[in-house]
Amino acid sequence: MEYSREEFLGMALWDIGLFKDVEASKDAFRELQAKQYIRYEDLPLKTRGGRCINVEFVSNVYGVNTKK
């Protein structure tokens, strides 16, 4: 069984198996916050059913201008 869109969007990065362990995932998140950009090729993602798929993962940090 795969994750529904709603389940997937509500999960933290380290909950969906993108990295080998929680600490590695948290380290990657800190890297993203520091560099404003992170990219991995062929990153293993484990589905709810246990199937492993490789994904390209790219994340950017964008600023929001709230002044009008």
PDB file of N, CA, C and O in Angstrom:
ATOM      1  N   MET A   1       0.844  -1.182   0.000  1.00  0.00           N
ATOM      2  CA  MET A   1       0.000   0.000   0.000  1.00  0.00           C
ATOM      3  C   MET A   1       0.888   1.243   0.000  1.00  0.00           C
ATOM      4  O   MET A   1       1.846   1.325   0.769  1.00  0.00           O
ATOM      5  N   GLU A   2       0.581   2.170  -0.828  1.00  0.00           N
ATOM      6  CA  GLU A   2       1.357   3.405  -0.942  1.00  0.00           C
ATOM      7  C   GLU A   2       0.730   4.487  -0.064  1.00  0.00           C
ATOM      8  O   GLU A   2      -0.403   4.345   0.396  1.00  0.00           O
ATOM      9  N   TYR A   3       1.476   5.566   0.163  1.00  0.00           N
ATOM     10  CA  TYR A   3       0.942   6.690   0.918  1.00  0.00           C
ATOM     11  C   TYR A   3      -0.013   7.487   0.043  1.00  0.00           C
ATOM     12  O   TYR A   3       0.222   7.655  -1.154  1.00  0.00           O
ATOM     13  N   SER A   4      -1.081   7.973   0.640  1.00  0.00           N
ATOM     14  CA  SER A   4      -1.950   8.894  -0.086  1.00  0.00           C
ATOM     15  C   SER A   4      -1.252  10.244  -0.171  1.00  0.00           C
ATOM     16  O   SER A   4      -0.310  10.506   0.577  1.00  0.00           O
ATOM     17  N   ARG A   5      -1.700  11.081  -1.057  1.00  0.00           N
ATOM     18  CA  ARG A   5      -1.112  12.418  -1.199  1.00  0.00           C
ATOM     19  C   ARG A   5      -1.172  13.171   0.126  1.00  0.00           C
ATOM     20  O   ARG A   5      -0.197  13.806   0.529  1.00  0.00           O
ATOM     21  N   GLU A   6      -2.322  13.098   0.805  1.00  0.00           N
ATOM     22  CA  GLU A   6      -2.515  13.810   2.070  1.00  0.00           C
ATOM     23  C   GLU A   6      -1.574  13.286   3.148  1.00  0.00           C
ATOM     24  O   GLU A   6      -1.007  14.068   3.911  1.00  0.00           O
ATOM     25  N   GLU A   7      -1.403  11.963   3.216  1.00  0.00           N
ATOM     26  CA  GLU A   7      -0.486  11.389   4.198  1.00  0.00           C
ATOM     27  C   GLU A   7       0.945  11.828   3.910  1.00  0.00           C
ATOM     28  O   GLU A   7       1.670  12.237   4.817  1.00  0.00           O
ATOM     29  N   PHE A   8       1.343  11.741   2.654  1.00  0.00           N
ATOM     30  CA  PHE A   8       2.712  12.074   2.258  1.00  0.00           C
ATOM     31  C   PHE A   8       3.037  13.530   2.554  1.00  0.00           C
ATOM     32  O   PHE A   8       4.105  13.826   3.089  1.00  0.00           O
ATOM     33  N   LEU A   9       2.138  14.441   2.216  1.00  0.00           N
ATOM     34  CA  LEU A   9       2.392  15.859   2.420  1.00  0.00           C
ATOM     35  C   LEU A   9       2.449  16.227   3.896  1.00  0.00           C
ATOM     36  O   LEU A   9       3.065  17.230   4.258  1.00  0.00           O
ATOM     37  N   GLY A  10       1.823  15.438   4.742  1.00  0.00           N
ATOM     38  CA  GLY A  10       1.822  15.725   6.166  1.00  0.00           C
ATOM     39  C   GLY A  10       2.987  15.125   6.934  1.00  0.00           C
ATOM     40  O   GLY A  10       3.081  15.299   8.149  1.00  0.00           O
ATOM     41  N   MET A  11       3.882  14.418   6.239  1.00  0.00           N
ATOM     42  CA  MET A  11       4.971  13.724   6.915  1.00  0.00           C
ATOM     43  C   MET A  11       6.231  14.578   6.962  1.00  0.00           C
ATOM     44  O   MET A  11       6.485  15.398   6.078  1.00  0.00           O
ATOM     45  N   ALA A  12       7.010  14.365   8.012  1.00  0.00           N
ATOM     46  CA  ALA A  12       8.321  15.003   8.108  1.00  0.00           C
ATOM     47  C   ALA A  12       9.293  14.244   7.211  1.00  0.00           C
ATOM     48  O   ALA A  12       9.100  13.058   6.943  1.00  0.00           O
ATOM     49  N   LEU A  13      10.322  14.921   6.756  1.00  0.00           N
ATOM     50  CA  LEU A  13      11.309  14.335   5.859  1.00  0.00           C
ATOM     51  C   LEU A  13      11.856  13.023   6.401  1.00  0.00           C
ATOM     52  O   LEU A  13      11.983  12.056   5.649  1.00  0.00           O
ATOM     53  N   TRP A  14      12.180  12.968   7.680  1.00  0.00           N
ATOM     54  CA  TRP A  14      12.788  11.767   8.261  1.00  0.00           C
ATOM     55  C   TRP A  14      11.781  10.658   8.510  1.00  0.00           C
ATOM     56  O   TRP A  14      12.176   9.558   8.898  1.00  0.00           O
ATOM     57  N   ASP A  15      10.484  10.907   8.299  1.00  0.00           N
ATOM     58  CA  ASP A  15       9.481   9.867   8.473  1.00  0.00           C
ATOM     59  C   ASP A  15       9.242   9.042   7.210  1.00  0.00           C
ATOM     60  O   ASP A  15       8.607   7.989   7.281  1.00  0.00           O
ATOM     61  N   ILE A  16       9.733   9.493   6.065  1.00  0.00           N
ATOM     62  CA  ILE A  16       9.412   8.791   4.817  1.00  0.00           C
ATOM     63  C   ILE A  16      10.577   7.994   4.260  1.00  0.00           C
ATOM     64  O   ILE A  16      10.535   7.559   3.109  1.00  0.00           O
ATOM     65  N   GLY A  17      11.607   7.797   5.052  1.00  0.00           N
ATOM     66  CA  GLY A  17      12.676   6.892   4.672  1.00  0.00           C
ATOM     67  C   GLY A  17      13.629   7.414   3.627  1.00  0.00           C
ATOM     68  O   GLY A  17      14.268   6.617   2.941  1.00  0.00           O
ATOM     69  N   LEU A  18      13.754   8.717   3.475  1.00  0.00           N
ATOM     70  CA  LEU A  18      14.656   9.243   2.470  1.00  0.00           C
ATOM     71  C   LEU A  18      16.116   9.034   2.827  1.00  0.00           C
ATOM     72  O   LEU A  18      16.981   8.999   1.952  1.00  0.00           O
ATOM     73  N   PHE A  19      16.380   8.899   4.086  1.00  0.00           N
ATOM     74  CA  PHE A  19      17.750   8.735   4.531  1.00  0.00           C
ATOM     75  C   PHE A  19      17.848   7.475   5.383  1.00  0.00           C
ATOM     76  O   PHE A  19      16.831   6.925   5.804  1.00  0.00           O
ATOM     77  N   LYS A  20      19.058   7.025   5.634  1.00  0.00           N
ATOM     78  CA  LYS A  20      19.257   5.757   6.325  1.00  0.00           C
ATOM     79  C   LYS A  20      18.809   5.790   7.775  1.00  0.00           C
ATOM     80  O   LYS A  20      18.412   4.764   8.327  1.00  0.00           O
ATOM     81  N   ASP A  21      18.868   6.957   8.392  1.00  0.00           N
ATOM     82  CA  ASP A  21      18.444   7.051   9.782  1.00  0.00           C
ATOM     83  C   ASP A  21      17.951   8.461  10.091  1.00  0.00           C
ATOM     84  O   ASP A  21      18.161   9.399   9.322  1.00  0.00           O
ATOM     85  N   VAL A  22      17.302   8.579  11.216  1.00  0.00           N
ATOM     86  CA  VAL A  22      16.692   9.853  11.601  1.00  0.00           C
ATOM     87  C   VAL A  22      17.743  10.949  11.732  1.00  0.00           C
ATOM     88  O   VAL A  22      17.524  12.070  11.273  1.00  0.00           O
ATOM     89  N   GLU A  23      18.879  10.642  12.350  1.00  0.00           N
ATOM     90  CA  GLU A  23      19.902  11.676  12.544  1.00  0.00           C
ATOM     91  C   GLU A  23      20.457  12.164  11.212  1.00  0.00           C
ATOM     92  O   GLU A  23      20.700  13.360  11.051  1.00  0.00           O
ATOM     93  N   ALA A  24      20.661  11.263  10.255  1.00  0.00           N
ATOM     94  CA  ALA A  24      21.136  11.673   8.933  1.00  0.00           C
ATOM     95  C   ALA A  24      20.103  12.575   8.270  1.00  0.00           C
ATOM     96  O   ALA A  24      20.460  13.550   7.609  1.00  0.00           O
ATOM     97  N   SER A  25      18.841  12.257   8.441  1.00  0.00           N
ATOM     98  CA  SER A  25      17.782  13.070   7.860  1.00  0.00           C
ATOM     99  C   SER A  25      17.755  14.459   8.492  1.00  0.00           C
ATOM    100  O   SER A  25      17.612  15.464   7.796  1.00  0.00           O
ATOM    101  N   LYS A  26      17.891  14.506   9.783  1.00  0.00           N
ATOM    102  CA  LYS A  26      17.896  15.796  10.472  1.00  0.00           C
ATOM    103  C   LYS A  26      19.124  16.617  10.070  1.00  0.00           C
ATOM    104  O   LYS A  26      19.045  17.838   9.941  1.00  0.00           O
ATOM    105  N   ASP A  27      20.256  15.937   9.874  1.00  0.00           N
ATOM    106  CA  ASP A  27      21.463  16.634   9.408  1.00  0.00           C
ATOM    107  C   ASP A  27      21.224  17.235   8.026  1.00  0.00           C
ATOM    108  O   ASP A  27      21.628  18.368   7.765  1.00  0.00           O
ATOM    109  N   ALA A  28      20.573  16.489   7.147  1.00  0.00           N
ATOM    110  CA  ALA A  28      20.277  16.988   5.799  1.00  0.00           C
ATOM    111  C   ALA A  28      19.340  18.191   5.874  1.00  0.00           C
ATOM    112  O   ALA A  28      19.495  19.142   5.108  1.00  0.00           O
ATOM    113  N   PHE A  29      18.380  18.160   6.780  1.00  0.00           N
ATOM    114  CA  PHE A  29      17.460  19.279   6.940  1.00  0.00           C
ATOM    115  C   PHE A  29      18.211  20.516   7.430  1.00  0.00           C
ATOM    116  O   PHE A  29      17.936  21.628   6.979  1.00  0.00           O
ATOM    117  N   ARG A  30      19.152  20.326   8.346  1.00  0.00           N
ATOM    118  CA  ARG A  30      19.960  21.455   8.821  1.00  0.00           C
ATOM    119  C   ARG A  30      20.817  22.010   7.678  1.00  0.00           C
ATOM    120  O   ARG A  30      21.013  23.221   7.570  1.00  0.00           O
ATOM    121  N   GLU A  31      21.328  21.105   6.823  1.00  0.00           N
ATOM    122  CA  GLU A  31      22.098  21.536   5.645  1.00  0.00           C
ATOM    123  C   GLU A  31      21.227  22.382   4.721  1.00  0.00           C
ATOM    124  O   GLU A  31      21.671  23.406   4.203  1.00  0.00           O
ATOM    125  N   LEU A  32      19.999  21.951   4.521  1.00  0.00           N
ATOM    126  CA  LEU A  32      19.060  22.707   3.695  1.00  0.00           C
ATOM    127  C   LEU A  32      18.833  24.095   4.273  1.00  0.00           C
ATOM    128  O   LEU A  32      18.837  25.081   3.537  1.00  0.00           O
ATOM    129  N   GLN A  33      18.638  24.179   5.563  1.00  0.00           N
ATOM    130  CA  GLN A  33      18.413  25.475   6.196  1.00  0.00           C
ATOM    131  C   GLN A  33      19.638  26.373   6.060  1.00  0.00           C
ATOM    132  O   GLN A  33      19.499  27.581   5.871  1.00  0.00           O
ATOM    133  N   ALA A  34      20.830  25.799   6.153  1.00  0.00           N
ATOM    134  CA  ALA A  34      22.055  26.594   6.084  1.00  0.00           C
ATOM    135  C   ALA A  34      22.382  27.024   4.659  1.00  0.00           C
ATOM    136  O   ALA A  34      22.765  28.172   4.435  1.00  0.00           O
ATOM    137  N   LYS A  35      22.236  26.125   3.701  1.00  0.00           N
ATOM    138  CA  LYS A  35      22.632  26.397   2.315  1.00  0.00           C
ATOM    139  C   LYS A  35      21.497  26.922   1.445  1.00  0.00           C
ATOM    140  O   LYS A  35      21.741  27.441   0.355  1.00  0.00           O
ATOM    141  N   GLN A  36      20.271  26.795   1.911  1.00  0.00           N
ATOM    142  CA  GLN A  36      19.076  27.204   1.166  1.00  0.00           C
ATOM    143  C   GLN A  36      18.787  26.292  -0.032  1.00  0.00           C
ATOM    144  O   GLN A  36      17.901  26.589  -0.833  1.00  0.00           O
ATOM    145  N   TYR A  37      19.528  25.185  -0.161  1.00  0.00           N
ATOM    146  CA  TYR A  37      19.366  24.305  -1.309  1.00  0.00           C
ATOM    147  C   TYR A  37      19.972  22.942  -0.973  1.00  0.00           C
ATOM    148  O   TYR A  37      21.029  22.865  -0.346  1.00  0.00           O
ATOM    149  N   ILE A  38      19.306  21.881  -1.389  1.00  0.00           N
ATOM    150  CA  ILE A  38      19.864  20.548  -1.206  1.00  0.00           C
ATOM    151  C   ILE A  38      19.361  19.673  -2.352  1.00  0.00           C
ATOM    152  O   ILE A  38      18.207  19.782  -2.765  1.00  0.00           O
ATOM    153  N   ARG A  39      20.237  18.803  -2.864  1.00  0.00           N
ATOM    154  CA  ARG A  39      19.867  17.942  -3.986  1.00  0.00           C
ATOM    155  C   ARG A  39      20.542  16.587  -3.834  1.00  0.00           C
ATOM    156  O   ARG A  39      21.733  16.494  -3.537  1.00  0.00           O
ATOM    157  N   TYR A  40      19.758  15.547  -4.045  1.00  0.00           N
ATOM    158  CA  TYR A  40      20.272  14.184  -4.031  1.00  0.00           C
ATOM    159  C   TYR A  40      19.748  13.471  -5.270  1.00  0.00           C
ATOM    160  O   TYR A  40      18.591  13.652  -5.650  1.00  0.00           O
ATOM    161  N   GLU A  41      20.589  12.668  -5.897  1.00  0.00           N
ATOM    162  CA  GLU A  41      20.170  11.832  -7.013  1.00  0.00           C
ATOM    163  C   GLU A  41      20.065  10.392  -6.518  1.00  0.00           C
ATOM    164  O   GLU A  41      20.850   9.960  -5.674  1.00  0.00           O
ATOM    165  N   ASP A  42      19.100   9.662  -7.044  1.00  0.00           N
ATOM    166  CA  ASP A  42      18.913   8.252  -6.693  1.00  0.00           C
ATOM    167  C   ASP A  42      18.829   8.030  -5.188  1.00  0.00           C
ATOM    168  O   ASP A  42      19.483   7.147  -4.634  1.00  0.00           O
ATOM    169  N   LEU A  43      18.027   8.837  -4.556  1.00  0.00           N
ATOM    170  CA  LEU A  43      17.839   8.732  -3.119  1.00  0.00           C
ATOM    171  C   LEU A  43      16.784   7.662  -2.839  1.00  0.00           C
ATOM    172  O   LEU A  43      15.682   7.747  -3.380  1.00  0.00           O
ATOM    173  N   PRO A  44      17.085   6.662  -2.014  1.00  0.00           N
ATOM    174  CA  PRO A  44      16.109   5.595  -1.773  1.00  0.00           C
ATOM    175  C   PRO A  44      14.956   6.071  -0.898  1.00  0.00           C
ATOM    176  O   PRO A  44      15.160   6.693   0.145  1.00  0.00           O
ATOM    177  N   LEU A  45      13.757   5.770  -1.340  1.00  0.00           N
ATOM    178  CA  LEU A  45      12.547   6.070  -0.582  1.00  0.00           C
ATOM    179  C   LEU A  45      11.811   4.758  -0.410  1.00  0.00           C
ATOM    180  O   LEU A  45      11.626   4.014  -1.373  1.00  0.00           O
ATOM    181  N   LYS A  46      11.392   4.472   0.797  1.00  0.00           N
ATOM    182  CA  LYS A  46      10.676   3.228   1.069  1.00  0.00           C
ATOM    183  C   LYS A  46       9.192   3.533   1.168  1.00  0.00           C
ATOM    184  O   LYS A  46       8.774   4.406   1.929  1.00  0.00           O
ATOM    185  N   THR A  47       8.403   2.808   0.394  1.00  0.00           N
ATOM    186  CA  THR A  47       6.954   2.990   0.427  1.00  0.00           C
ATOM    187  C   THR A  47       6.389   2.349   1.683  1.00  0.00           C
ATOM    188  O   THR A  47       7.078   1.598   2.373  1.00  0.00           O
ATOM    189  N   ARG A  48       5.156   2.644   1.969  1.00  0.00           N
ATOM    190  CA  ARG A  48       4.508   2.059   3.137  1.00  0.00           C
ATOM    191  C   ARG A  48       4.539   0.538   3.055  1.00  0.00           C
ATOM    192  O   ARG A  48       4.664  -0.139   4.075  1.00  0.00           O
ATOM    193  N   GLY A  49       4.428   0.005   1.851  1.00  0.00           N
ATOM    194  CA  GLY A  49       4.443  -1.440   1.646  1.00  0.00           C
ATOM    195  C   GLY A  49       5.829  -2.058   1.696  1.00  0.00           C
ATOM    196  O   GLY A  49       5.964  -3.275   1.567  1.00  0.00           O
ATOM    197  N   GLY A  50       6.873  -1.234   1.882  1.00  0.00           N
ATOM    198  CA  GLY A  50       8.225  -1.745   2.007  1.00  0.00           C
ATOM    199  C   GLY A  50       9.023  -1.757   0.712  1.00  0.00           C
ATOM    200  O   GLY A  50      10.199  -2.121   0.710  1.00  0.00           O
ATOM    201  N   ARG A  51       8.392  -1.363  -0.388  1.00  0.00           N
ATOM    202  CA  ARG A  51       9.095  -1.326  -1.672  1.00  0.00           C
ATOM    203  C   ARG A  51      10.031  -0.126  -1.695  1.00  0.00           C
ATOM    204  O   ARG A  51       9.649   0.967  -1.274  1.00  0.00           O
ATOM    205  N   CYS A  52      11.259  -0.321  -2.184  1.00  0.00           N
ATOM    206  CA  CYS A  52      12.225   0.767  -2.290  1.00  0.00           C
ATOM    207  C   CYS A  52      12.224   1.316  -3.709  1.00  0.00           C
ATOM    208  O   CYS A  52      12.288   0.562  -4.680  1.00  0.00           O
ATOM    209  N   ILE A  53      12.149   2.633  -3.816  1.00  0.00           N
ATOM    210  CA  ILE A  53      12.236   3.303  -5.104  1.00  0.00           C
ATOM    211  C   ILE A  53      13.285   4.402  -4.985  1.00  0.00           C
ATOM    212  O   ILE A  53      13.436   5.004  -3.922  1.00  0.00           O
ATOM    213  N   ASN A  54      14.002   4.663  -6.057  1.00  0.00           N
ATOM    214  CA  ASN A  54      14.988   5.739  -6.061  1.00  0.00           C
ATOM    215  C   ASN A  54      14.352   6.990  -6.637  1.00  0.00           C
ATOM    216  O   ASN A  54      13.682   6.939  -7.668  1.00  0.00           O
ATOM    217  N   VAL A  55      14.562   8.095  -5.976  1.00  0.00           N
ATOM    218  CA  VAL A  55      13.987   9.362  -6.411  1.00  0.00           C
ATOM    219  C   VAL A  55      15.080  10.416  -6.507  1.00  0.00           C
ATOM    220  O   VAL A  55      16.130  10.292  -5.876  1.00  0.00           O
ATOM    221  N   GLU A  56      14.835  11.433  -7.284  1.00  0.00           N
ATOM    222  CA  GLU A  56      15.690  12.615  -7.263  1.00  0.00           C
ATOM    223  C   GLU A  56      15.023  13.584  -6.302  1.00  0.00           C
ATOM    224  O   GLU A  56      13.844  13.902  -6.451  1.00  0.00           O
ATOM    225  N   PHE A  57      15.764  14.045  -5.334  1.00  0.00           N
ATOM    226  CA  PHE A  57      15.223  14.917  -4.304  1.00  0.00           C
ATOM    227  C   PHE A  57      15.903  16.273  -4.411  1.00  0.00           C
ATOM    228  O   PHE A  57      17.124  16.376  -4.291  1.00  0.00           O
ATOM    229  N   VAL A  58      15.114  17.299  -4.636  1.00  0.00           N
ATOM    230  CA  VAL A  58      15.625  18.666  -4.708  1.00  0.00           C
ATOM    231  C   VAL A  58      14.735  19.520  -3.819  1.00  0.00           C
ATOM    232  O   VAL A  58      13.508  19.464  -3.905  1.00  0.00           O
ATOM    233  N   SER A  59      15.365  20.299  -2.977  1.00  0.00           N
ATOM    234  CA  SER A  59      14.600  21.190  -2.116  1.00  0.00           C
ATOM    235  C   SER A  59      15.294  22.541  -2.043  1.00  0.00           C
ATOM    236  O   SER A  59      16.518  22.628  -1.955  1.00  0.00           O
ATOM    237  N   ASN A  60      14.492  23.581  -2.082  1.00  0.00           N
ATOM    238  CA  ASN A  60      14.989  24.951  -2.001  1.00  0.00           C
ATOM    239  C   ASN A  60      14.255  25.683  -0.900  1.00  0.00           C
ATOM    240  O   ASN A  60      13.125  25.342  -0.554  1.00  0.00           O
ATOM    241  N   VAL A  61      14.901  26.682  -0.358  1.00  0.00           N
ATOM    242  CA  VAL A  61      14.262  27.561   0.612  1.00  0.00           C
ATOM    243  C   VAL A  61      13.959  28.870  -0.098  1.00  0.00           C
ATOM    244  O   VAL A  61      14.831  29.462  -0.735  1.00  0.00           O
ATOM    245  N   TYR A  62      12.733  29.305   0.016  1.00  0.00           N
ATOM    246  CA  TYR A  62      12.302  30.553  -0.615  1.00  0.00           C
ATOM    247  C   TYR A  62      11.855  31.534   0.454  1.00  0.00           C
ATOM    248  O   TYR A  62      11.155  31.168   1.398  1.00  0.00           O
ATOM    249  N   GLY A  63      12.268  32.786   0.293  1.00  0.00           N
ATOM    250  CA  GLY A  63      11.816  33.826   1.205  1.00  0.00           C
ATOM    251  C   GLY A  63      10.468  34.360   0.756  1.00  0.00           C
ATOM    252  O   GLY A  63      10.151  34.355  -0.433  1.00  0.00           O
ATOM    253  N   VAL A  64       9.699  34.809   1.692  1.00  0.00           N
ATOM    254  CA  VAL A  64       8.388  35.367   1.401  1.00  0.00           C
ATOM    255  C   VAL A  64       8.400  36.840   1.811  1.00  0.00           C
ATOM    256  O   VAL A  64       8.682  37.169   2.963  1.00  0.00           O
ATOM    257  N   ASN A  65       8.099  37.700   0.880  1.00  0.00           N
ATOM    258  CA  ASN A  65       8.023  39.128   1.168  1.00  0.00           C
ATOM    259  C   ASN A  65       6.586  39.444   1.570  1.00  0.00           C
ATOM    260  O   ASN A  65       5.674  39.364   0.746  1.00  0.00           O
ATOM    261  N   THR A  66       6.386  39.803   2.836  1.00  0.00           N
ATOM    262  CA  THR A  66       5.043  40.091   3.316  1.00  0.00           C
ATOM    263  C   THR A  66       4.723  41.577   3.288  1.00  0.00           C
ATOM    264  O   THR A  66       3.604  41.982   3.601  1.00  0.00           O
ATOM    265  N   LYS A  67       5.708  42.392   2.911  1.00  0.00           N
ATOM    266  CA  LYS A  67       5.470  43.842   2.832  1.00  0.00           C
ATOM    267  C   LYS A  67       4.773  44.152   1.525  1.00  0.00           C
ATOM    268  O   LYS A  67       5.076  43.557   0.491  1.00  0.00           O
ATOM    269  N   LYS A  68       3.837  45.088   1.574  1.00  0.00           N
ATOM    270  CA  LYS A  68       3.116  45.480   0.359  1.00  0.00           C
ATOM    271  C   LYS A  68       3.419  46.886   0.004  1.00  0.00           C
ATOM    272  O   LYS A  68       2.905  47.396  -0.991  1.00  0.00           O
TER     273      LYS A  68
END
